[in-house]
Amino acid sequence: MPDKRIGIVGSGIAGLMCGQLLKDAGHSVFLVDKGRRAGGRMSTRNKRPWQWDHGAQYFTVRDQRFAPYIEALNEKGVVSEWFDLFPGQALGKKEARYIGVNGMNVIPKHLSSGLEIHQSMNVEKLDYENATWQLMMESGEVFSCQELVLTPPLPQVVNLLEGSNLLNQIADSKRLASVNYEKGLSLMLVLEKPSQIPMPGCLKLENELVSWIADNSKKDGFSDEYCITVHASPKYADATWNEQNSVVANAMIESIQPLLGSKIVDWHIHRWLYAFAKNPLKTAFYREANMQLTIAGDAFISSRVESAALSGISAAESLIQSFK
Ligand SMILES: Cc1cc2nc3c(=O)[nH]c(=O)nc-3n(C[C@H](O)[C@H](O)[C@H](O)COP(=O)(O)OP(=O)(O)OC[C@H]3O[C@@H](n4cnc5c(N)ncnc54)[C@H](O)[C@@H]3O)c2cc1C
């Protein structure tokens, strides 16, 4: 099947893993993504000399199919272990939590190597006719392929298919449309002095407003600047979606003041319309064989980096098998 071209929408971890495996198996692949950089929610905000991981904070490796990729990245110095126990956690709960060295985004950057990726390309509409997919970009450009893999958060996939009058051709469209995502909000702070966050430099909180706080200076490869990432609880992110940034920042800062213990030099907010899938589907990916369409990403199995990667891997393995 050497002539088939495979298009992947999304250069997050799911799209990248899928693309790498298909390329390694000798297939012709391209990726398009509306973001400026590859990585999706595995993102690092840079405002030199300041730097924050503001999406995914760490990831686990529980599945033996994911482990070899992370071992290889570890050997190359792209990935390292951050910690294996939260403060106060029982020893029996030990589990390695991995990060990208010098920022989570170095992982997708590394995985992009050798792939044909077109960033800043927003797919506005799809067309499927005569066994060929056409991807219409906001810029007016058009990409064609015979196999299509969609990896954005599932509600965005459903909207795209619906807006292209294709959702009614998907057998399981109701199940796909049933997946909902929680909103997210990341507050990035710069402190004047070191924070009071205990080692390893992060805490899960059960505060009404804040669910997570992390000191980026405690991570491998980050500078000693006091850059703190604070995540709003999903409930607070949702309730304050249209609220002024300064109001939200002040309320969140007040609720975690003892953990900061310092004057704030600068702050930024990033909002995530689709942060985590609330009710992921139980299969690793979805395939509509009659339309040469595959859907993957973190809406399958569980909304985590490892699951998204495994969804991309499983989708690629199934496609490679079907081409034989
Ligand atoms: C604040 C936050 C904290 C998190 N913390 C953790 C954590 O600590 N540990 C963990 O394991 N997971 C965490 N997660 C979840 C994890 O980041 C995701 O599960 C995983 O990164 C999803 O990867 P993906 O490839 O499925 O999707 P994404 O990374 O979202 O990639 C999808 C890509 O599709 C692109 N796209 C969307 N629509 C279009 C379009 N129309 N045209 C072109 N491109 C398009 C997007 O730009 C994006 O790059 C966190 C997520 C958030 C938001």
The ligand as an SDF file (V2000), in Angstrom:
LIG
                    3D

 53 58  0  0  0  0  0  0  0  0999 V2000
   -3.6200   21.9840   32.7200 C   0  0  0  0  0  0  0  0  0  0  0  0
   -3.3990   20.5340   32.3600 C   0  0  0  0  0  0  0  0  0  0  0  0
   -2.6760   19.7230   33.2110 C   0  0  0  0  0  0  0  0  0  0  0  0
   -2.4510   18.3950   32.8820 C   0  0  0  0  0  0  0  0  0  0  0  0
   -1.6880   17.6190   33.7080 N   0  0  0  0  0  0  0  0  0  0  0  0
   -1.3820   16.3440   33.3500 C   0  0  0  0  0  0  0  0  0  0  0  0
   -0.4620   15.5750   34.1130 C   0  0  0  0  0  0  0  0  0  0  0  0
    0.1230   16.0760   35.0850 O   0  0  0  0  0  0  0  0  0  0  0  0
   -0.2130   14.3060   33.7260 N   0  0  0  0  0  0  0  0  0  0  0  0
   -0.7890   13.7340   32.6100 C   0  0  0  0  0  0  0  0  0  0  0  0
   -0.5000   12.5750   32.2840 O   0  0  0  0  0  0  0  0  0  0  0  0
   -1.6630   14.4620   31.8590 N   0  0  0  0  0  0  0  0  0  0  0  0
   -1.9550   15.7350   32.1900 C   0  0  0  0  0  0  0  0  0  0  0  0
   -2.8070   16.4910   31.4140 N   0  0  0  0  0  0  0  0  0  0  0  0
   -3.4760   15.8420   30.2750 C   0  0  0  0  0  0  0  0  0  0  0  0
   -2.5070   15.6530   29.1010 C   0  0  0  0  0  0  0  0  0  0  0  0
   -1.8460   16.8660   28.8470 O   0  0  0  0  0  0  0  0  0  0  0  0
   -3.3090   15.2170   27.8860 C   0  0  0  0  0  0  0  0  0  0  0  0
   -4.0630   14.0700   28.1990 O   0  0  0  0  0  0  0  0  0  0  0  0
   -2.4340   14.8750   26.6630 C   0  0  0  0  0  0  0  0  0  0  0  0
   -1.3720   15.8020   26.5100 O   0  0  0  0  0  0  0  0  0  0  0  0
   -3.3380   14.8720   25.4380 C   0  0  0  0  0  0  0  0  0  0  0  0
   -2.5890   14.6210   24.2470 O   0  0  0  0  0  0  0  0  0  0  0  0
   -3.3690   14.5560   22.8620 P   0  0  0  0  0  0  0  0  0  0  0  0
   -2.3380   14.3550   21.8130 O   0  0  0  0  0  0  0  0  0  0  0  0
   -4.4670   13.5580   22.9700 O   0  0  0  0  0  0  0  0  0  0  0  0
   -4.1010   15.9700   22.7090 O   0  0  0  0  0  0  0  0  0  0  0  0
   -3.4880   17.4360   22.5840 P   0  0  0  0  0  0  0  0  0  0  0  0
   -2.1930   17.5300   23.2910 O   0  0  0  0  0  0  0  0  0  0  0  0
   -4.5630   18.3700   22.9870 O   0  0  0  0  0  0  0  0  0  0  0  0
   -3.1970   17.5820   21.0150 O   0  0  0  0  0  0  0  0  0  0  0  0
   -4.2340   17.8380   20.0960 C   0  0  0  0  0  0  0  0  0  0  0  0
   -3.7290   18.8220   19.0700 C   0  0  0  0  0  0  0  0  0  0  0  0
   -4.7630   19.0490   18.1000 O   0  0  0  0  0  0  0  0  0  0  0  0
   -4.6410   20.3650   17.6420 C   0  0  0  0  0  0  0  0  0  0  0  0
   -5.9070   20.7740   17.0080 N   0  0  0  0  0  0  0  0  0  0  0  0
   -7.1260   20.8550   17.5770 C   0  0  0  0  0  0  0  0  0  0  0  0
   -8.0510   21.2350   16.6570 N   0  0  0  0  0  0  0  0  0  0  0  0
   -7.3730   21.4240   15.4970 C   0  0  0  0  0  0  0  0  0  0  0  0
   -7.7480   21.8420   14.1930 C   0  0  0  0  0  0  0  0  0  0  0  0
   -9.0380   22.1260   13.8860 N   0  0  0  0  0  0  0  0  0  0  0  0
   -6.8000   21.9560   13.2400 N   0  0  0  0  0  0  0  0  0  0  0  0
   -5.4940   21.6480   13.5170 C   0  0  0  0  0  0  0  0  0  0  0  0
   -5.0850   21.2580   14.7380 N   0  0  0  0  0  0  0  0  0  0  0  0
   -6.0010   21.1230   15.7100 C   0  0  0  0  0  0  0  0  0  0  0  0
   -4.2990   21.1740   18.8750 C   0  0  0  0  0  0  0  0  0  0  0  0
   -3.6570   22.3950   18.5430 O   0  0  0  0  0  0  0  0  0  0  0  0
   -3.3900   20.2050   19.6430 C   0  0  0  0  0  0  0  0  0  0  0  0
   -2.0150   20.4840   19.4320 O   0  0  0  0  0  0  0  0  0  0  0  0
   -3.0040   17.8480   31.6810 C   0  0  0  0  0  0  0  0  0  0  0  0
   -3.7300   18.6800   30.8340 C   0  0  0  0  0  0  0  0  0  0  0  0
   -3.9190   20.0120   31.1570 C   0  0  0  0  0  0  0  0  0  0  0  0
   -4.6570   20.9050   30.2000 C   0  0  0  0  0  0  0  0  0  0  0  0
  1  2  1  0
  2  3  1  0
  2 52  2  0
  3  4  2  0
  4  5  1  0
  4 50  1  0
  5  6  2  0
  6  7  1  0
  6 13  1  0
  7  8  2  0
  7  9  1  0
  9 10  1  0
 10 11  2  0
 10 12  1  0
 12 13  2  0
 13 14  1  0
 14 15  1  0
 14 50  1  0
 15 16  1  0
 16 17  1  0
 16 18  1  0
 18 19  1  0
 18 20  1  0
 20 21  1  0
 20 22  1  0
 22 23  1  0
 23 24  1  0
 24 25  2  0
 24 26  1  0
 24 27  1  0
 27 28  1  0
 28 29  2  0
 28 30  1  0
 28 31  1  0
 31 32  1  0
 32 33  1  0
 33 34  1  0
 33 48  1  0
 34 35  1  0
 35 36  1  0
 35 46  1  0
 36 37  1  0
 36 45  1  0
 37 38  2  0
 38 39  1  0
 39 40  1  0
 39 45  2  0
 40 41  1  0
 40 42  2  0
 42 43  1  0
 43 44  2  0
 44 45  1  0
 46 47  1  0
 46 48  1  0
 48 49  1  0
 50 51  2  0
 51 52  1  0
 52 53  1  0
M  END
$$$$
